[in-house]
Amino acid sequence: MKALKLFLLVSVIFLSLSQSVFAKRIKTWQDYLSQNEGTTKIYVEDFINSSDDKALNIGDLKKALTTALSDRITHKFIPVDSASKADIILEGDIVEYLWTDKDPVDEIYAAGAALKDAMTEDDYARMKVNLILKYVPTGQIIWNQSVKSTITDTDMPEAESYSRTNEHFSKVFLRQLFKKPKK
């Protein structure tokens, strides 16, 4: 009986040490992905709104991100209701939100495209968010990027632009998150 207790105690200590060693090896999002191929429990915090647009609904953006994350087919995310239940925490600061009924000429690829862009009057929305992914066991930041999303449409009133921008931003975020790093 004494040998069994000793064996169980040593096993528990070994498992807890191996878990902490495993947690310390994760330094980047790519490290995390290479060691966690199945599902990730994620907590999306309420973002900070540092933009000039105070009509932006933080809860709607959180809902759009949570939906986009849970809808992924590969590397499945399971949204959880508290940071203590999560493997990863997503934090964000909205640093810019802009809507205008005059699409600015903001990206010039060719003279013809720039001329066409300057001659059309479309509605335009842009959101830029500084995002951080934290690995819960160590509290380490494993991904830190600024993500920008833009939408141009002939009929997008300002009130409608928020929901459309949230949805589009969520897709852009996921593309950037899973983009292969440059070597």
Secondary structure, DSSP 8 states (H G I E B T S, - for coil): -HHHHHHHHHHHHHHHHHHHHHHHH--SHHHHHHH--SEEEEEE---EE-SS-TT--HHHHHHHHHHHHHT-SSSEEEE-SSGGG-SEEEEEEEEEEEEESS------SSHHHHHHHHH---EEEEEEEEEEEEETTTTEEEEEEEEEEEEEESS--HHHHHHHHHHHHHHHHHHHHTS----
